[in-house]
């Protein structure tokens, strides 16, 4: 990875501002290429804990190399100005897509789930638990029609000392597994699978599985309420898909699927069984032999991760919805809190 100087870039518009950093659209002066540059706020540069978390975020991103994860290019320091450079994703988040469409068809949700699973398995293989999976942190690239997972700001690095206080509840209320709500010290990638269940429920229904007037009401449902059924909510989807989401939302991590790869396999089986469309054999993702990618076997379409228009399931449709919602946006908010 490269070590940059801040003077290597022309900083353009601010794409987002968070509690510890700002993200800029940055153009490399030599190459003219545009990136997203996250700059630690000067006032935070004296806080050792904040700096440690920022350093951890960069270390995590440096280890991850996957087409469904935001790419990290390098870091730099200019005095007390600590920053790093990453992909500038032109597209929209799944949150934007839902804002435009309300919900997705079940095959679209299946494909979203498969790509997210691929990203999660890669991260988990490298000892990284995301802990904040939600539609707002998942970008749909306009250029590649792929989903890109971002915002590893509160990720747990299982290979290093955690700089998040033990017992601290971290994450976004609507997507937090019960063990995160309880602030349990020992967690696993299963918390990301629980969040994936929340995300896929939302993709199908247009709202999260548990809603309330405040975080206490939502927390109580995460801890006590039975997983809601998408079919009972009026969604036309295969019963196996409904059952899979219910297992992802199990209160006990031991009752959830084994890992993201297993979920990806189940999603592929559901699609094949209910459409009659066969899938390609499992292939390896660049940079990760363990992560799997299953592409639709639709030779008449470009080799992209999308389903056929005949099933009313095309990524151009998603992109059109995203564009209607937010137009072309940068990689801004996925590292903002």
Buried (B, 14 or more C-beta within 10 A) or exposed (E): EEEBEBEBBEBEEEBBBBEBBBBBBBBBEEEEEBBBBBBBBEEBBEBEEBBEBBBBBBBBBBBBBBBBBBBBBBBBBEEEEBBBBBBBBBBBBBBBBBBBBEBBBBBBBBBBBBBBBBBBBBBBBBBBBBBBBBBBBBBBBBEBBBBBBBBBBBBBBBEEEEBBEEEEEBBBBBBBBBBBBBEBEEBBBBBBBBBBBBBBBBBBBBBBBBEBEEBEEBBEBBBEEEBBBBBEBEBEBBEBBBBBBBBBBBBEBEEBBEBBBBBBBBBBEBBBEBBEBEBEEEEEBEEBEEBBBBBBEBEEBEEBBBBBEEBEBBBEBBBBBBBBBBEEBBBBBBBBE
